[in-house]
Amino acid sequence: MARMVRKQIVIDAAREKTLERLAGELDLSQSEVIRRAIDGFAEKMTEMDEREKAWSRIVEMARNATDHGVTDENGRLKWTREELHERGSSR
């Protein structure tokens, strides 16, 4: 097990009851419940960061669509759905 560092936290009475309940239900120490909560929060933040980066890439691709001949200078598609289907069926 990794070296543990002692920390003192301050929580309100409602959170204390929740912490005690979770520790009892999960048969874990209160410290372990807090450690798992920190791990879960950190994982969620990483997921959010990855989603934000992916969304930024999508937005950048949309902004560059004109450069790649997908849209005209007004942002309208240069092709129709029917043309797209015709291209697909002719292959």
C-alpha positions in Angstrom: 0.0 0.0 0.0 1.2 3.5 -0.7 2.4 5.7 2.1 -0.5 7.4 3.7 -0.6 11.1 4.7 -2.8 12.2 7.6 -5.3 14.9 6.7 -7.8 16.7 8.8 -11.1 17.8 7.0 -14.0 19.8 8.2 -17.5 18.7 7.1 -21.0 19.7 8.2 -23.3 17.4 10.2 -25.3 16.2 7.1 -22.1 15.1 5.3 -20.9 13.4 8.5 -24.1 11.4 8.7 -23.7 10.5 5.0 -20.1 9.5 5.5 -21.0 7.3 8.5 -23.9 5.7 6.6 -21.7 5.0 3.5 -18.9 3.5 5.6 -21.3 1.3 7.4 -23.2 0.1 4.3 -20.0 -0.6 2.4 -18.2 -2.0 5.4 -15.3 0.4 4.8 -13.5 2.9 7.0 -14.6 6.5 6.7 -11.1 7.2 5.3 -11.5 4.7 2.6 -14.9 6.2 1.6 -13.2 9.6 1.3 -10.3 8.1 -0.7 -12.7 6.5 -3.1 -14.7 9.7 -3.4 -11.5 11.6 -4.3 -10.6 8.9 -6.9 -14.1 9.0 -8.4 -14.0 12.8 -8.6 -10.6 12.8 -10.2 -11.7 10.2 -12.8 -14.9 12.3 -13.6 -12.8 15.4 -14.1 -10.5 13.5 -16.5 -13.5 12.3 -18.5 -14.8 15.8 -18.7 -11.5 17.1 -19.9 -11.3 14.4 -22.6 -14.9 15.3 -23.7 -14.0 19.0 -23.8 -11.0 18.3 -26.0 -13.0 16.1 -28.3 -15.7 18.7 -28.6 -13.0 21.3 -29.4 -11.8 19.1 -32.2 -15.3 18.8 -33.6 -15.8 22.5 -33.5 -12.5 23.1 -35.3 -13.4 20.6 -38.0 -16.7 22.4 -38.5 -14.9 25.7 -38.8 -12.5 24.2 -41.3 -15.3 22.6 -43.4 -15.1 25.4 -46.0 -11.4 24.9 -46.5 -12.0 21.3 -47.3 -14.8 21.9 -49.8 -17.6 20.6 -47.6 -19.4 23.9 -47.2 -19.5 27.2 -49.1 -18.3 30.5 -47.7 -21.7 31.0 -46.0 -21.4 27.6 -44.2 -24.0 25.9 -46.3 -23.3 22.4 -47.5 -22.1 22.2 -51.1 -23.9 18.9 -51.8 -27.4 17.6 -51.3 -28.4 14.4 -49.6 -29.5 12.9 -52.9 -26.1 13.7 -54.5 -24.4 11.9 -51.5 -26.6 8.8 -52.0 -25.9 8.8 -55.7 -22.2 8.9 -55.1 -22.5 6.0 -52.7 -24.6 3.8 -55.0 -22.3 4.4 -58.0 -19.4 2.8 -56.2 
